[in-house]
Amino acid sequence: MARASNKLSAVEVRGIAQKGMYHDGAGLYLQVSAGGAKSWIFRFMLDGRAREMGLGPLHAIPLAEARKRATECRRMRLDGLDPIEARSTQRDTKRLEVATAMTFDTCAAAYIDAQKAGWRNAKHREQWRNTLSRYAGPVFWFPCLCKRLMSGW
């Protein structure tokens, strides 16, 4: 016997107000919090452990889109992948691309602009700019230092 899926309708989803987890089928759930916030959850088993992956809030992700996202997650599981890890890896890759796209000079200029409110006069800003461009720029060209500068060291 096949498992039932697509149990919920868009009208039902909008009308649900009571706290709980509402099963749409095939691992897709609508989660309603005590405050009334609604979000989509994909539940699956990995190595004998139940896992839950958030797919987004109802106001941003309609039922049809949530079903598409759940289908993508099921495909990943069939391929032996953990959808949560895959999403995390994808986010890390995007962050790395952004971080490596920024040169040291761009990062230094952003740091100086962020800190200039705390300096007493424009001379301090110019001292920082000149020191970083003359001494640090030629040596520290790699992106990981930019992350440290932007985070406040």
Phi, psi and chi 1 to 4 in degrees:
 res  aa     phi    psi   chi1   chi2   chi3   chi4
   1 MET       -  132.8  179.1  175.9 -160.0      -
   2 ALA   -76.4  147.8      -      -      -      -
   3 ARG   -76.6  142.4  -68.4 -177.1 -178.5 -179.7
   4 ALA   -77.4  138.0      -      -      -      -
   5 SER  -134.6  170.9   60.7      -      -      -
   6 ASN    56.2   49.0  -59.3  -18.8      -      -
   7 LYS   -76.2  -30.9  -65.9  178.8 -176.7  178.7
   8 LEU   -93.1  152.0  -61.3  173.8      -      -
   9 SER  -112.5  163.7   69.8      -      -      -
  10 ALA   -61.7  -36.0      -      -      -      -
  11 VAL   -67.5  -42.9  173.9      -      -      -
  12 GLU   -62.7  -42.3  -74.4  176.9  -51.8      -
  13 VAL   -59.9  -43.9  166.7      -      -      -
  14 ARG   -65.2  -32.7  -78.3 -166.3  -56.4  -92.1
  15 GLY   -82.8  -15.5      -      -      -      -
  16 ILE   -70.9  127.1  -64.3  172.5      -      -
  17 ALA  -128.1  -17.9      -      -      -      -
  18 GLN   -81.3  139.1 -170.9  174.8    6.7      -
  19 LYS   -57.1  138.7  177.2 -175.5  172.6 -176.6
  20 GLY   154.6 -176.1      -      -      -      -
  21 MET  -113.6  126.1  -63.8  -84.5  -77.7      -
  22 TYR  -116.1  120.2  -62.0   89.0      -      -
  23 HIS   -84.0  126.1 -169.8 -134.5      -      -
  24 ASP   -95.7  -21.4 -177.9   54.5      -      -
  25 GLY   117.5  153.3      -      -      -      -
  26 ALA    56.2   35.2      -      -      -      -
  27 GLY    90.7   -4.0      -      -      -      -
  28 LEU   -93.5  129.3  179.9   62.8      -      -
  29 TYR  -129.8  147.2  -70.8   82.9      -      -
  30 LEU   -99.6  121.5  175.4   68.0      -      -
  31 GLN  -103.1  125.9  176.9 -178.7  -17.7      -
  32 VAL  -114.9  121.8 -178.6      -      -      -
  33 SER   -84.5  172.4   69.4      -      -      -
  34 ALA   -60.8  -32.5      -      -      -      -
  35 GLY   -81.2   -5.4      -      -      -      -
  36 GLY    99.2   -2.5      -      -      -      -
  37 ALA   -69.6  138.8      -      -      -      -
  38 LYS  -118.7  137.0  -61.0  176.0 -175.8  178.0
  39 SER  -147.6  160.7   60.0      -      -      -
  40 TRP   -96.7  138.1  -63.8  107.4      -      -
  41 ILE  -128.5  136.2  -56.0  -68.3      -      -
  42 PHE  -108.4  121.1  177.4   68.0      -      -
  43 ARG  -106.6  137.9  -65.1 -168.9   69.2 -161.2
  44 PHE  -153.8  167.0   60.6   97.5      -      -
  45 MET  -105.3  137.4  -65.2  -66.4  -72.0      -
  46 LEU  -139.0  118.0 -179.3   67.5      -      -
  47 ASP    53.9   42.0  -62.5  -31.1      -      -
  48 GLY    76.8    8.0      -      -      -      -
  49 ARG  -116.7  136.1 -115.8 -179.7   61.3 -151.6
  50 ALA   -75.7  132.7      -      -      -      -
  51 ARG  -125.3  149.9  -52.9  -92.0  -35.6 -107.7
  52 GLU  -127.3  133.6  -68.3 -175.6   -2.8      -
  53 MET  -123.0  123.5  177.4  178.8  175.5      -
  54 GLY   -73.1  135.0      -      -      -      -
  55 LEU  -106.8  -11.4  -60.0  177.9      -      -
  56 GLY   130.3  165.6      -      -      -      -
  57 PRO   -78.1  153.7   27.5  -33.1      -      -
  58 LEU   -61.4  -36.7  177.9   64.9      -      -
  59 HIS   -66.8  -20.5   65.6   82.2      -      -
  60 ALA  -105.5  -26.5      -      -      -      -
  61 ILE  -120.9  106.1  -51.1  -66.3      -      -
  62 PRO   -72.2  171.1   21.6  -27.4      -      -
  63 LEU   -56.1  -45.4  176.7   59.5      -      -
  64 ALA   -61.8  -41.8      -      -      -      -
  65 GLU   -67.8  -39.0  177.3   66.3   22.6      -
  66 ALA   -62.1  -39.8      -      -      -      -
  67 ARG   -64.2  -40.3  -73.2  177.3  176.8  158.5
  68 LYS   -62.5  -44.4  -73.3  179.5 -171.6  175.4
  69 ARG   -64.7  -39.2  -70.7 -177.7  179.9 -157.3
  70 ALA   -65.6  -37.5      -      -      -      -
  71 THR   -62.8  -42.2  -59.4      -      -      -
  72 GLU   -61.3  -40.8  -68.9  171.0   12.8      -
  73 CYS   -65.6  -40.6  -68.1      -      -      -
  74 ARG   -63.5  -38.5  -79.7 -167.6  -58.5  -81.2
  75 ARG   -62.3  -41.8  -75.8 -170.6 -174.7  127.6
  76 MET   -61.1  -42.4  -75.4 -175.4 -151.0      -
  77 ARG   -63.7  -38.8  -73.4  -61.3  -54.0  131.4
  78 LEU   -64.3  -30.0  -73.1  173.0      -      -
  79 ASP   -83.4   -0.2  -68.4  -22.0      -      -
  80 GLY    85.4   14.1      -      -      -      -
  81 LEU   -98.9  152.8  -59.8  172.8      -      -
  82 ASP   -92.0  114.7  179.5   -0.2      -      -
  83 PRO   -61.3  -30.5   -1.1    1.3      -      -
  84 ILE   -68.4  -44.6  -64.1  172.3      -      -
  85 GLU   -65.1  -39.2  -73.9  -64.1  -39.3      -
  86 ALA   -62.2  -42.3      -      -      -      -
  87 ARG   -66.4  -40.8 -179.2  172.0   62.0 -176.6
  88 SER   -62.8  -43.1  177.3      -      -      -
  89 THR   -63.0  -41.0  -58.1      -      -      -
  90 GLN   -63.6  -42.6 -176.1 -179.4   19.8      -
  91 ARG   -64.6  -42.1  -74.8  179.5 -178.6  167.8
  92 ASP   -62.8  -39.3  -69.6  -14.3      -      -
  93 THR   -62.9  -42.9  -57.0      -      -      -
  94 LYS   -64.5  -41.8  -74.6 -178.7 -178.0  178.9
  95 ARG   -63.3  -40.1  -73.7 -178.4 -173.9  142.5
  96 LEU   -65.6  -40.0 -176.7   61.4      -      -
  97 GLU   -61.5  -43.0  -72.7  172.9    4.2      -
  98 VAL   -65.3  -43.3  168.9      -      -      -
  99 ALA   -66.5  -38.9      -      -      -      -
 100 THR   -79.1  -16.8   55.4      -      -      -
 101 ALA   -74.6  -21.3      -      -      -      -
 102 MET   -88.2  124.3 -176.4 -177.8  -77.7      -
 103 THR   -80.1  167.4   65.1      -      -      -
 104 PHE   -62.9  -42.2  178.9   81.9      -      -
 105 ASP   -62.4  -40.8  -66.6  -25.9      -      -
 106 THR   -65.1  -42.6  -54.3      -      -      -
 107 CYS   -64.2  -43.2 -178.4      -      -      -
 108 ALA   -62.9  -41.3      -      -      -      -
 109 ALA   -64.0  -40.3      -      -      -      -
 110 ALA   -65.4  -39.5      -      -      -      -
 111 TYR   -64.4  -44.1  178.0   77.7      -      -
 112 ILE   -62.5  -43.4  -70.4  167.8      -      -
 113 ASP   -63.6  -36.5  -72.6  -18.6      -      -
 114 ALA   -71.6  -30.4      -      -      -      -
 115 GLN   -96.4  -10.9  -61.6  -62.0  -40.8      -
 116 LYS   -62.8  -23.5   69.6 -178.7  176.5 -176.8
 117 ALA   -66.0  -27.6      -      -      -      -
 118 GLY   -86.1   -7.4      -      -      -      -
 119 TRP   -92.6  148.2  -65.3  -33.3      -      -
 120 ARG   -72.1  -35.4  -68.2 -177.4 -175.6  171.2
 121 ASN  -149.2  175.4   57.8   41.2      -      -
 122 ALA   -66.9  -23.0      -      -      -      -
 123 LYS   -62.4  -38.4 -175.8  177.0  178.2 -178.0
 124 HIS   -61.7  -41.9  -70.6  115.4      -      -
 125 ARG   -60.2  -45.1 -176.9  176.1   61.0 -118.3
 126 GLU   -66.5  -36.2  -69.9  -53.6  -46.2      -
 127 GLN   -62.8  -43.9  -73.3  172.5  -26.1      -
 128 TRP   -62.2  -48.3  -90.3   86.3      -      -
 129 ARG   -59.5  -46.8 -176.8  170.9  -75.9  127.1
 130 ASN   -66.3  -42.1  -68.6  -24.2      -      -
 131 THR   -64.6  -46.1  -58.5      -      -      -
 132 LEU   -65.5  -42.1  -71.8  175.3      -      -
 133 SER   -71.5  -34.8   65.5      -      -      -
 134 ARG   -78.5  -46.4  175.7  177.3  -81.3  173.2
 135 TYR  -102.3  -43.7  -60.3  107.5      -      -
 136 ALA   -86.1  -38.2      -      -      -      -
 137 GLY   -52.8  -50.6      -      -      -      -
 138 PRO   -67.0  -24.7  -21.0   30.7      -      -
 139 VAL   -93.8  -49.4  176.9      -      -      -
 140 PHE   -99.8   75.4  -62.4  113.6      -      -
 141 TRP   -93.9  -10.1   54.0  -91.0      -      -
 142 PHE   -81.1  151.7   50.4   90.5      -      -
 143 PRO   -67.4  -26.8  -15.1   24.2      -      -
 144 CYS   -64.8  -28.4   64.7      -      -      -
 145 LEU   -68.6  -32.3 -176.8   62.4      -      -
 146 CYS   -61.6  -39.0  -68.8      -      -      -
 147 LYS   -61.9  -41.9  -74.2 -176.3 -178.0  178.3
 148 ARG   -66.3  -41.7  -72.0 -176.9 -178.0  157.4
 149 LEU   -62.5  -43.0  -81.6  174.9      -      -
 150 MET   -70.1  -28.1  -66.1  -53.9  -68.3      -
 151 SER   -84.6   -1.7   65.6      -      -      -
 152 GLY    92.2   11.3      -      -      -      -
 153 TRP    65.5      - -142.7  -84.8      -      -
